[in-house]
Amino acid sequence: MSTTGPSGRLSAPGHMGVDYEERVDFDRLRRYRIERARAALESSECGAFLLFDFYNIRYTTHTWIGGALGDKMIRYVLLARGKDPVLWDFGSAVKHHKIYSQWVPEENYRAGFLGFRGAVAPSVGLMQTAVAEIKSLLVEAGVADLPVGLDIVEPPFLFEMERQGLRVADAQQLMLDARVIKNADEVMLLNQAAAMVDGVYQDITEALKPGVRENQIVALANQRLYEMGSDQVEAVNAISGERCNPHPHNFTDRLVRPGDQAFFDIIHSFNGYRTCYYRTFAVGSSTPAQRDAYTRAREWMDRGIEGIKAGVGTDEVAALLPRAEEFGFASEMEAFGLQFAHGLGLGLHERPIISRLNSMKEPVELEVGMVFALETYCPASDGVSAARIEEEIVITEDGPQVMTLFPAQELFVTNPY
């Protein structure tokens, strides 16, 4: 399946499955992800991966619990060599999976609970029992003498694994490598997620006028995204006026005022696949300083995109982005996150991470199927305004294709006077 239609443009069809168009094939998506994870395991020294990172859990079991339970370190999956994944899940979710998520064998869905990140003390013995169960499965699979790959873990659980004689290795690096190349279904879901934000930005341009508060824009974005089918709105940054410089990475109840520069970052997921999508606006009118800052941020963006292609090193792309000193920072560490790129997928920050802070030391070769968001930021000479632009990009056989389509070549003035 190609990621593009006859016109060469990335496809973003409707949400529904239909019989008259080829859209996301979820069976193919599930096969692709588990095969990538198994290949990563086979290439390693490990006999099994024990995964707590909820993106790795979704990647290998194609199940999801978000919200209040998504990050409590109570869901975990064991993927052993030659075996189907075993998932320990929360309460009634186990019975639900057995009915509706039958791609994992029924007996491999198990109830588990480790204590809500320490709220139940380790001395109760929940972790001891869980590790003993995991060890028995490793023995059954014939891999108990090999290291167990872990992605993230609570210290008491790690200590208990060591106490019971299990050797531990790092699985997160291997799982991130597995997740870095997206298939056509993942690209389509990422593009659909971006299309939803395209529409939200249209709504924001109509609402962004003096008297509206930053948090009202956040509420608007949340409502519209959930109405369009988002399964999680992770964050919406709303920054305006004097808050633009330096960038605070959050939102407040500040009232938007005439002539403000304002930028927003919309982070949500559709069927698990994320966006990170900045746009900058001027409210009612713009100043020369604001326009100059935007022009520079756009030039940096275009220079970065032009350098992106399969076979290029991430150090080469990072070299196209401005140095920290060029936009008012003393070091790359202080400026990190303002001129960089980060992979997108089930997680917000996947590989590749492209910046002057890390890419010059350990460059990675770009490949077809990588998807990432490229971000630029430029403070204005007025001392308070700033421009922030972000484009989501997929590397195709024909070069980079941009997924984020809301107009961003010039500073967009909302509700002009």
N, C-alpha and C positions, 0 to 999 in steps of 0.2 A: 504493500500500500504506500503510495506517495504521500508526503506531507502537504503537497501543493495541488491545486486544481489546474485545469487546462491553461489558465492565464498565468500560471507560475506563482500565484499568490497563495499564501498559507490559508488553509481552510478553517473556518470557524462556523460549523453548521449548528442547527438547533440542538437543544438539550435532549430531545426525545430520540429513542431508537426508532428507526423507520425501515420499511422494506424497500423503499424506492431510492435510497441514497446510501452509499458506503460511509458510515460514520465511525465512531469509536467502537472497536471490537474488544469488549472487556475480557472475553475469554483469552484472546491473543495477548492482551495486556498482562493478565495474570500469569500466563505461561512465560512470557518474556521476562518478567521480574523475578520469578522463582528460579528460572534457568540462569539468570545473571548472578543471583545470590549463590546458587549451588556451584557455579563455576568459580566464584571467588573463594568459596570454602575449599574446593578441590585444589586450587592453586596455592593454598596456604599450608602451614605446618599443623593446623588445628584439626582435631577430630570432629569438632562441632562449634557452632556459633551460639552463644547465649545472648539474646538481644533484648535490651530494655528501651532503647531509643524508639519512640513511638512511630517515627518515620520508617525505621527498619522493620518494625513489626508489621506496618501496613504493606511494605514492599514485599515481604515474604509470606504473609498470611492473607493479605487483601481484606483485612478487617479494620474497623476503626471505632474508637470511642474518643470523642473530643471533650471539650469543655472541662468540667470539674475533675474528670477522671483521666484525662489524656496525659497528664504529666506527673502523676503521683507515684511512679515507679512500682506499680502493682501489677502491670501487665508485662509478660515476658514470653519469649518464644525460644525454643531449642530447635536448631536446625542441625542435625547430625548427618554425617556422610551416609549416603544411600537411603536416607529416611525422609518421610514427609515431616513438615514442621509440626511441633507440638506447642500449642498456645495455652498459657494459663491466663484466664481472664476474670473479670469482676462479676461475681454474683450471677444474676439472671441473664447476663450477656452470653454466658456459656450455652444455655438452652436456646437462646435466640440464634446463635451462630449455627448450632446443629440443624436448625430448621431452614435457615435462609442462606447460609454460606457453606455449602456442601463440597466445595473444592478442597477443603481440609478434611481428612477422615474424621468421622464422628467421634471416635475414641480419642482423638488427639486434641479435642477441646476439653480443657480441664479447668475447674475452679481453683483460684489461687488468691492469696492475699498476704502481703509482706509487711503491712503496718502503716501505710500512708506516710511514707518518708519519715519514719521515726515516731509518729504519734502513738503507735503501739511499740513498746520497748523491745529491742532484740532479745532481751532475756526471757520473753514469753515463749520463744522457741519456734515462731513461724518460719524464720529464715533457716533454722536448722533442719526443720522438716522438709522445706522446699529444696534445699541443697541435696539432702539425702535422696529425694525423689528424682532429681536431675541426674545424680550420680548413678542411680539404678538404670536409668535410660541410656546413659553413656556405656555402662557395662553391657547392657543388652545389645547395643549397636556395635560393640567391640572396639570402642574408641576411648575407653576410660584412661588409657595410658598416654593419650595425646593431649596437648594443651587445649583448653577451652577458650575460644575467642570471645571477648566481652567488648561491647561498645561503650556503654556508660553503666555505672553501678553505684549503689550506696556502699560506703566503707564497711559497715557491719556485714553486709552480704559477701563482700570480697573476703573479709577475714574468715567468714564461715566456710567459704569454698576452700580456702587455704588450709583451714583446720581439718577439713575432711579429705585432704590430700589431692585436691584438684589443682593442676597447673593452669595458669591464666596467661593469655596472650591478648594482643590488641586486635579486635575485629572491626573497629570503626573505620580504620583506614581502608580496609578491604571492602567494606560495605559502601563507603563513599565512592570508591573506584567503580564498584558495580553499578551504582546509581547514576554515574556521570553521563553515560551515553543514553539518550532518550530514543525510544522507538516512535513510529508514526503516531501511535495512539497517545503517547505522552505529550508529543508536540501539539497534537490537536487539542488536548485538554488544557495545556498551558496557553494556547492561543485563544481558546474559548474564554478562559479566565481573564485574559487581557481584554478581550472584546467587551466583557461585562464592565470593566473599569473604563473603557472608552465611553460607554454610555453614562457612567456616573460622572465623568468629567464634564459632559454636556450639561448635566443637572447642576453641577457646581458652578459653571460659568453663569448660569441663569440666576443662581441664588447668591452669588458672591457680590455683595454691595454693602455700602456703609450701614452699620447697625446690626449686621448679622454677627454672631459670635463664632469663634473657632469651633467650639464644641457643637454648635448647631450644624456646621458643615460635616463634622464627624458623625452626628446622628443621621443626617441625610444620607451619607455614604453607606452607613450600616444598613439602613432601611432598604435602600435601593438594591444593594448587593444581595441581601437575603431574599428580597422579592424576586430577583433574577435567578436564584438557585444556588447561591454560595453556601458551602457547608461550614465555613468558618471565616469570619472577619477577624484576622489576627490583630491588626492595628491600622489606625488611620492617623497619620501625622498631619496636623494643621498648624502652620506657622505663618504669622503675618506681622507686617510693620517692623518695629524695632526688634522683634524676636527673631528676625531672619538672620541676624548677624551678631554673635555667632549662632550657629545652628543648634537648637536645644533638643531635637529629636523627640518632641512630644507635642501635646496640644493643651490649651488652657481655655478659659472663658473670656479671653480678650475680645473686645469689640473691634471689628474691622472698620477702618476709617478711610476716607477719601484719599486716593493717591498711594495707598499701601501697596507694597509688593507682597505677594503671598504665595507660598508653595505648599504642596500636599504630597503625601506618599500613601498610596492605598495598597494594603497588604491583605490579601484574602486568598481563599482556595476554592476551586471548583473540582469536585471529585478528588480532592486531596492536592491538586496541583496549584502552585502559588503564583501570586504576582508580587512584584515590588516595582512601583510605577509612580514616579514623581512627575508633577507638572507645576509650572510657575505662572502666575498671572499678575497683572497690575489692575488695581481696583479703580475703575472710572477713568483714569488717565495714567500716564507714565512719564518719568523724568529722563533726561539724558543719561544720568548715572545708572538708573535701572536698566535702560536699554543697552548701555555699554556692557554692563555686567552680564546680561543675558546673551549678548552677542559672543562674548568670550566663552561662556559656558557651552554655547552651541558649537563654537569652533572646536573646542576641546572634544566634545562629543563626536562630531563628524570626523575628526582626525582619528579618534579611537576606532570608530566603526570601519573606517577605510582600511585600517591595518589588520582587521580580523579576517582570518581565513584558515582553512585547514592546513596544517603543517607549520604554521607560525608559532613561535614560542611565546608564552605568556610574558616573558621579560621584554620581548619586542613590543607587545601591546602596552605594557606598563610604561615603557619609555616614551610613548606618545602622549601620555597624560602629564599634566604640569607637576613640577616639583612643589613640595610643601611651601617653600619660600616664595613661590610665585603668587600665592594667594593668602599670605599673611601668617604662616605657621612656622615654627622653629624646627620642626622635625617631622618625618613621615609618620611616626607614632602619634603625634599630636593631631595630625591631619587625617589619620586613617578613617576610612568610611566616607570621605567626601569626593575623592577621585579614585574610584576603583570599580571592579566588576566582581560579581559573585554568582555562582551557579544557582539555578532555580529548578525545583522539581517538587517532590513531596515535602522537602524542607526549604526554608527561606534562604539559607546560606549553605549551598552545596559547592562542589567543585565545578569549574575552577575558580579560585580566588585570585584575582589579578590586581596587584598593586605594587607600587615601588617598595613597600615595606617587606614583602616576602618574595615577589616573583623574580627579582634579580638574583636571589640566592639559590632558589630551586625552581627554575622555569619548567613549565609543563607544555607539551605540544598540543595545540588545539586540534580537535577532531570533528568530523561531521557527526551531528547528533548532540553536540554539547549545546546547552541552553543556559544563558546567563543574562543578568541585568547589568548594564554599564551606567555608572552614575558620575555626574560632574556637578561642581558647585563653584560659584564665583561671587565673592562679596563685592558690593558696590562701593564706589568712591565716596558716597554720602555717609558711610560709617554705620548704617543701620540696615539697608536693603541688601538683598542677595538673590541670586538666581540658582535654581536647582533643577536639573533635568535628568531623567532616567529613561533609557530605552531597553526593552527586552529583546534579545537577539538569539536566533537559532542559526547554527552553522550548517549550511546545506552544501550539496555538491556544487552548487552555483555561487557559493559565497554566503555572506551574512544576510539574513532576512530579519527585518524589524517587525515585531509583533504588536508593539504599542503604537496605535495609529492616531491618537488624538493630536491635533496640530501642535507642533513644538518648534518649527523652524524660526519663528519670530515670537517676541513677547506678546502674549495674548492679553488684550485689555478687555475686562469684563464690564458690561453695562456702561459703556462710555458716555461721558457727559456731552 
